[in-house]
């Protein structure tokens, strides 16, 4: 603004009027002594002193008592403005009532008619600082929610598209920030009350909130279970939704394990009842089997007499003896099974019998091939070159092998004729005799040994359960797994005899 030399008094008065009307606080200090020369009404009002009482005050009379606002530092700040032209600082003034007021203060050297002075402009920034602190706290809370908390938070639009996800949510959902914009139902299965639902059904339930579960598959075949709520948000651009979830995988997995434990307890109770029944059956079958053997022996002797008398031809007698001999062998085998069942139920924990696993295979192979012939299943045997002396009960271990082979043969009846192949493999490793049975069937949907009973409609429900019990009570292990290229592989391992292990 230019000054008219002809009217200096009017211009000076106008400037004073303007300064008095300003809401910015102004103090004018002498450049040499730093004494207060003048203050505008805004400064007097903020500090609580009238101008005549304010002029004699020094820095220690009107500044915070904190060390960083000592009089020496205040004078140094003003002197820097004298020497450099200006200097800015955050200065805490103390009012007449004792309230400390944080201010943003700018000191500038000005040339007055009576000599150089320092004009300090300052404004109360207490409210700004409070707002800034609140903003920092809010930002910190949002950052903690987004990055450092275990809470999983998602915002979605009405179509179910993810618009925002916390870092925890990104990690659990297998997403990266660039994946924002994907529909939530592409990332996992939405459930309500354990049942799958669509996004539209879930949104319809949110009035304004709804409970929700999210089942997220992982590449390692594990499943993450998330549980929480979906809530509607009132937004000007349409309906937005907030989903808050927590990882409850541990709890779900514990519930599954508990359910399996209950199944095993149920199986144990059933197994105990079967043991009592097996003992009774074994006792009752002993005499009928012995009697049947005696009758067949008598029939064999009578056939010999008829042959000697010429009533029965040699060819017919041979056929009759072969049939009776086969029947006797089956009765003997049935008797051995009955005896083995009795020993198994009563004393298997103390089994000390040592049997070459190959002998068990040889005894069962005839029956396996007999069962495989009708459906056209090719049976292949890969035999370990050395003996495998296992500590086990011979007959019941054979029944486990037969059960695994018969299940595999039944499984392959649905396969094309040329693809039906059953592979039996024996081996030894880590002090165990190992036997596996592989088929080319449909493969495994789940671990059958994680359930107590078979799901086959025509099954008795005890085949695999009994196999599991027979092997584990002999201090062995049994398993099932999918086979590469399709099909499944069942196997069991039994401890090798300590003094007869193959080298």
C-alpha positions in Angstrom: 0.0 0.0 0.0 1.4 3.4 -1.0 1.4 6.3 1.6 0.3 9.8 0.7 3.0 12.1 2.3 0.4 14.8 2.5 -1.7 13.0 5.0 0.6 11.0 7.4 -1.6 11.4 10.5 -4.7 9.9 8.8 -2.7 6.9 7.4 -1.1 6.2 10.9 -4.5 6.3 12.6 -6.0 4.0 9.9 -3.2 1.5 10.4 -3.8 1.5 14.2 -7.5 1.0 13.6 -6.8 -2.0 11.4 -4.4 -3.6 13.9 -6.9 -3.1 16.7 -9.6 -4.8 14.6 -7.4 -7.8 13.7 -8.1 -11.1 15.5 -4.4 -12.1 15.1 -2.5 -11.3 18.3 0.3 -8.8 17.9 3.1 -7.8 20.2 5.7 -5.2 19.3 9.1 -5.5 21.1 12.0 -3.1 21.1 14.7 -4.7 18.9 17.5 -3.9 21.4 16.0 -4.2 24.9 13.2 -6.7 23.9 10.8 -4.6 26.0 7.1 -4.6 25.0 6.3 -1.4 23.2 2.7 -2.1 22.1 0.0 -4.9 21.9 -3.2 -5.0 20.0 -6.5 -5.7 21.7 -6.5 -9.4 20.5 -3.2 -10.0 22.3 -4.4 -8.2 25.5 -7.6 -10.2 25.5 -5.8 -13.6 25.1 -3.1 -12.8 27.7 -5.6 -11.2 30.2 -3.7 -7.9 30.7 -4.5 -4.4 29.6 -1.9 -2.7 27.6 -0.5 -0.5 30.4 0.0 -3.6 32.6 1.4 -5.7 29.8 4.2 -3.3 28.8 6.4 -3.8 31.9 6.2 -7.6 31.7 9.2 -9.7 30.8 9.3 -13.1 29.1 9.3 -15.0 32.5 6.1 -13.2 33.5 4.0 -14.2 30.5 5.6 -17.5 29.3 5.2 -21.1 30.4 7.5 -22.2 33.3 8.7 -25.2 31.3 12.5 -25.2 30.6 12.0 -24.9 26.9 10.2 -21.5 27.4 12.9 -19.9 29.6 13.4 -16.1 29.2 16.9 -16.6 27.7 15.4 -18.8 24.9 12.7 -16.2 24.3 15.2 -13.4 23.9 17.3 -15.6 21.6 14.3 -16.2 19.4 13.6 -12.5 19.2 17.2 -11.7 18.5 17.3 -14.2 15.7 14.4 -12.2 14.1 16.4 -9.0 14.5 19.4 -10.5 12.8 17.8 -12.6 10.1 14.6 -10.7 9.5 12.2 -13.4 10.8 11.9 -16.4 13.0 9.1 -18.8 13.7 8.5 -20.9 16.9 5.9 -22.7 18.9 5.7 -20.6 22.1 3.7 -21.3 25.1 2.4 -18.0 26.7 1.0 -17.9 30.3 -2.1 -15.8 30.8 -2.8 -13.6 33.8 -5.0 -16.5 35.2 -2.1 -18.9 34.9 -3.5 -20.9 31.9 -0.8 -21.9 29.4 -1.7 -21.2 25.8 0.3 -22.9 23.0 0.7 -20.6 20.1 2.2 -20.5 16.6 4.4 -17.3 16.8 6.2 -15.5 14.0 8.7 -12.7 14.9 9.7 -10.2 12.2 12.0 -7.2 12.3 10.3 -4.0 11.3 11.8 -0.6 10.8 9.9 2.1 12.7 10.4 5.8 12.7 11.9 5.6 16.2 14.1 2.7 15.3 14.0 -1.1 14.6 11.5 -3.2 16.4 10.3 -6.9 16.5 6.7 -7.5 15.7 5.4 -10.9 17.0 2.2 -12.3 15.5 0.8 -15.3 17.3 -2.4 -17.3 17.4 -3.9 -19.8 19.8 -3.3 -23.4 18.5 -4.6 -25.3 21.5 -7.7 -26.4 19.7 -5.7 -27.3 16.6 -3.3 -29.4 18.7 -6.3 -31.2 20.4 -7.8 -31.9 17.0 -4.4 -33.1 15.7 -4.0 -35.4 18.7 -7.5 -36.8 18.3 -6.7 -37.3 14.6 -3.5 -39.1 15.4 -5.3 -41.3 17.9 -8.0 -42.1 15.3 -5.3 -42.7 12.7 -3.4 -45.0 15.1 -6.6 -46.9 15.9 -7.5 -47.3 12.3 -3.9 -48.4 11.6 -4.1 -50.9 14.4 -7.4 -52.2 13.2 -6.1 -52.4 9.6 -2.6 -53.8 10.3 -2.0 -55.0 13.8 -5.2 -56.6 15.2 -6.4 -60.2 14.9 -9.8 -58.9 14.0 -10.8 -59.5 10.4 -12.7 -56.5 8.9 -14.1 -56.2 5.4 -16.2 -53.6 3.8 -18.4 -54.7 0.9 -20.9 -53.2 -1.5 -24.4 -54.5 -2.1 -23.2 -57.0 -4.7 -20.7 -58.6 -2.3 -17.6 -57.1 -3.8 -14.7 -56.5 -1.4 -13.9 -52.7 -1.2 -11.6 -52.8 1.8 -9.9 -55.5 3.9 -7.5 -55.3 6.9 -4.1 -56.9 6.6 -5.2 -59.8 8.7 -8.1 -60.4 6.3 -5.9 -60.2 3.3 -3.5 -62.8 4.8 -6.3 -65.3 5.8 -8.2 -64.9 2.5 -5.0 -65.3 0.5 -5.4 -61.9 -1.1 -3.2 -59.0 -2.0 -4.3 -55.3 -2.1 -4.6 -55.6 -5.9 -7.3 -58.2 -5.4 -9.8 -55.6 -4.0 -12.9 -55.7 -6.1 -13.3 -59.5 -6.1 -16.6 -61.0 -4.9 -16.4 -62.4 -1.4 -18.1 -65.7 -2.5 -15.1 -66.4 -4.8 -12.8 -66.5 -1.8 -14.8 -68.9 0.4 -18.1 -70.5 1.3 -20.6 -68.4 3.2 -22.5 -70.2 5.9 -25.3 -69.4 8.3 -25.9 -71.9 11.1 -23.5 -74.3 9.5 -25.4 -74.4 6.1 -24.1 -72.8 2.9 -25.9 -69.6 1.8 -25.6 -67.2 -1.1 -24.5 -63.6 -0.7 -28.1 -62.5 -1.6 -29.6 -64.7 1.1 -27.0 -63.4 3.6 -27.7 -59.7 2.8 -31.4 -60.4 3.1 -30.8 -61.6 6.7 -28.9 -58.5 7.7 -31.6 -56.4 9.3 -29.4 -54.6 10.2 -27.0 -57.4 11.4 -26.7 -61.1 10.7 -24.4 -63.8 12.0 -22.2 -65.4 9.4 -19.5 -68.0 8.9 -16.9 -68.0 6.2 -15.1 -71.3 5.2 -11.9 -70.5 3.4 -10.0 -73.3 1.6 -6.2 -73.2 1.6 -3.7 -74.7 -0.9 -2.4 -77.1 1.7 -5.9 -78.7 2.0 -6.4 -77.0 5.3 -9.6 -75.1 5.9 -9.8 -71.8 7.8 -13.1 -71.1 9.7 -14.1 -67.5 10.3 -17.1 -66.4 12.3 -18.7 -63.0 13.0 -21.4 -60.6 11.8 -22.5 -58.7 8.7 -23.9 -55.2 9.3 -25.5 -52.7 7.0 -24.0 -49.3 6.8 -26.1 -46.2 5.9 -24.2 -44.5 3.0 -25.2 -41.8 0.6 -24.1 -43.8 -2.4 -26.1 -46.9 -1.6 -26.0 -49.8 0.9 -22.5 -50.6 2.2 -21.8 -53.6 4.5 -19.3 -54.2 7.2 -18.2 -57.7 8.0 -16.3 -58.4 11.3 -14.9 -61.9 11.6 -12.6 -63.8 14.0 -10.6 -66.9 13.2 -12.2 -69.8 15.0 -10.4 -72.6 13.2 -8.8 -73.9 16.4 -12.2 -74.2 18.0 -13.8 -75.9 15.0 -10.8 -78.3 14.7 -11.2 -79.1 18.4 -14.9 -79.8 17.9 -14.0 -82.1 15.0 -11.4 -84.0 17.1 -13.9 -84.3 19.9 -16.5 -85.7 17.5 -14.0 -88.2 16.3 -13.1 -89.1 19.8 -16.8 -89.7 20.6 -17.0 -91.9 17.5 -14.0 -93.9 18.7 -15.5 -94.2 22.2 -18.7 -95.4 20.5 -16.6 -97.8 18.5 -14.8 -99.0 21.6 -18.1 -99.8 23.3 -19.3 -101.6 20.2 -15.9 -103.4 19.9 -16.3 -104.6 23.5 -19.7 -105.9 22.8 -18.4 -107.6 19.7 -15.6 -109.2 21.8 -18.1 -110.7 24.1 -20.1 -111.9 21.2 -17.0 -113.3 19.5 -16.1 -115.3 22.5 -19.6 -116.8 22.7 -19.6 -117.6 19.0 -16.1 -119.1 19.2 -17.2 -121.3 22.1 -20.4 -122.4 20.4 -18.8 -123.0 16.9 -16.1 -125.3 18.3 -18.2 -128.4 18.6 -20.2 -128.0 15.4 -17.0 -127.5 13.4 -15.4 -130.6 15.0 -18.5 -132.6 14.4 -18.6 -131.5 10.7 -14.9 -132.6 10.4 -15.7 -136.0 11.9 -18.7 -136.5 9.5 -16.5 -135.6 6.5 -13.8 -138.0 7.8 -16.4 -140.8 8.1 -17.6 -140.0 4.6 -14.1 -140.3 3.2 -13.7 -143.7 4.8 -17.1 -144.8 3.5 -16.1 -143.7 0.0 -13.0 -145.8 0.3 -15.1 -148.9 1.2 -17.5 -148.2 -1.7 -14.5 -148.0 -4.0 -13.1 -151.3 -2.7 -16.5 -153.0 -3.3 -16.6 -151.6 -6.8 -19.8 -149.6 -6.1 -17.9 -146.4 -6.7 -15.5 -145.8 -9.6 -12.0 -144.7 -9.0 -12.6 -141.4 -10.9 -15.7 -140.7 -8.8 -13.9 -141.6 -5.6 -11.0 -139.2 -6.4 -13.4 -136.4 -7.1 -15.3 -137.1 -3.9 -12.1 -137.2 -1.9 -10.9 -133.9 -3.5 -14.2 -132.2 -2.6 -14.3 -133.6 0.9 -10.6 -132.7 1.4 -11.3 -129.1 0.3 -14.2 -128.9 2.7 -12.1 -130.2 5.5 -9.4 -127.6 4.8 -12.0 -124.9 5.0 -13.3 -126.2 8.2 -9.8 -126.3 9.6 -9.3 -122.7 8.5 -12.6 -121.8 10.2 -11.5 -123.5 13.3 -8.2 -121.7 13.2 -10.0 -118.3 12.8 -12.3 -119.1 15.7 -9.3 -120.0 17.9 -7.5 -116.9 16.8 -10.5 -114.7 17.6 -10.6 -116.1 21.1 -6.9 -115.4 21.6 -7.2 -112.0 20.0 -10.1 -110.9 22.3 -8.5 -112.2 25.4 -4.7 -112.0 25.2 -3.5 -110.1 22.1 -1.7 -107.5 24.1 0.8 -110.2 25.0 1.3 -111.5 21.5 4.8 -112.9 21.1 4.3 -115.0 17.9 6.8 -114.2 15.1 5.5 -114.8 11.6 7.1 -114.0 8.2 4.7 -111.6 6.6 5.2 -113.4 3.3 3.7 -116.5 4.8 0.6 -114.5 5.6 0.5 -113.2 2.1 0.9 -116.7 0.6 -1.9 -118.1 2.7 -4.3 -115.3 1.6 -3.3 -115.0 -2.0 -5.4 -118.0 -3.2 -8.6 -116.5 -1.7 -7.7 -113.0 -3.1 -7.2 -114.4 -6.6 -10.4 -116.4 -6.3 -12.4 -113.3 -5.4 -10.7 -111.2 -8.1 -11.3 -113.7 -10.9 -15.1 -113.0 -11.5 -14.8 -109.2 -11.8 -11.6 -109.6 -13.9 -9.2 -107.9 -11.5 -5.5 -108.6 -12.2 -3.5 -109.4 -9.0 0.1 -108.3 -8.9 2.5 -109.1 -6.1 5.8 -107.2 -5.4 7.6 -109.3 -2.8 10.5 -108.0 -0.6 13.6 -110.1 -1.3 14.2 -110.8 2.4 12.0 -112.5 5.1 9.9 -110.1 7.1 9.5 -111.7 10.6 6.7 -109.6 12.1 5.5 -109.9 15.7 1.8 -110.6 15.0 -1.1 -113.1 15.1 -1.0 -115.0 11.8 -4.6 -115.7 11.1 -6.1 -112.3 12.1 -3.3 -110.4 10.3 -4.4 -112.5 7.2 -8.0 -111.4 7.8 -6.8 -107.7 7.7 -5.1 -108.4 4.4 -8.1 -110.1 3.0 -10.4 -107.3 4.1 -8.2 -104.7 2.4 -7.9 -106.7 -0.8 -11.7 -107.5 -1.0 -12.6 -103.9 -0.4 -10.2 -102.9 -3.3 -11.7 -105.5 -5.6 -15.2 -104.3 -4.8 -14.1 -100.7 -5.4 -12.8 -101.6 -8.9 -16.0 -103.2 -10.2 -17.1 -99.7 -11.4 -13.9 -99.3 -13.4 -13.4 -100.3 -17.1 -12.3 -103.9 -17.4 -8.8 -103.2 -18.7 -8.0 -100.9 -15.8 -8.7 -103.3 -12.9 -5.5 -104.0 -11.2 -4.7 -104.9 -7.6 -1.1 -104.5 -6.4 0.2 -106.1 -3.2 3.6 -104.9 -2.0 5.7 -106.0 0.9 8.7 -104.2 2.4 10.7 -103.4 5.5 11.9 -100.1 6.9 12.6 -98.5 10.3 12.1 -101.7 12.3 8.7 -102.5 10.6 7.3 -105.0 8.2 5.1 -103.0 5.7 2.4 -104.2 3.4 0.4 -102.1 1.0 -2.7 -102.8 -1.2 -3.2 -100.5 -4.2 -6.2 -100.3 -6.5 -7.1 -98.3 -9.6 -10.6 -97.3 -8.3 -12.2 -93.9 -7.7 -9.8 -92.8 -4.9 -10.4 -91.5 -1.5 -12.8 -88.7 -0.6 -11.8 -88.7 3.1 -9.7 -90.7 5.5 -11.8 -93.8 6.2 -9.9 -94.4 9.5 -11.1 -91.0 10.8 -14.6 -92.5 10.9 -15.8 -95.3 13.0 -17.7 -97.4 10.5 -18.0 -98.0 6.8 -20.4 -96.0 4.6 -21.1 -98.9 2.2 -24.8 -99.7 2.2 -24.3 -103.4 2.2 -21.4 -103.4 4.6 -21.5 -104.7 8.2 -19.8 -101.5 9.4 -16.9 -103.3 11.2 -14.5 -104.3 8.4 -12.1 -101.4 8.5 -12.8 -100.7 12.1 -11.8 -104.2 13.1 -8.8 -104.1 10.8 -7.7 -100.9 12.6 -8.2 -102.5 16.0 -6.4 -105.7 15.0 -3.3 -103.8 13.7 -3.1 -101.2 16.5 -3.5 -103.8 19.3 -0.5 -105.5 17.8 1.4 -102.3 18.2 1.3 -101.5 14.5 -0.2 -98.8 12.4 -2.7 -98.7 9.5 -3.4 -95.9 7.0 -5.1 -95.0 3.7 -4.0 -92.4 1.1 -4.7 -91.4 -2.4 -2.5 -92.9 -5.1 -0.9 -90.8 -7.8 -2.6 -91.3 -11.1 -5.9 -92.3 -9.4 -7.0 -95.0 -7.0 -6.1 -95.5 -3.4 -3.4 -97.2 -1.3 -4.1 -98.9 2.0 -1.3 -100.2 4.1 -0.3 -101.5 7.5 3.0 -101.9 9.3 3.8 -104.3 12.1 6.9 -104.4 14.4 9.7 -106.7 13.2 11.1 -109.2 15.6 14.0 -107.6 17.4 16.4 -110.6 17.0 15.3 -111.5 13.5 15.0 -108.3 11.6 16.3 -108.4 8.0 19.6 -106.6 7.4 
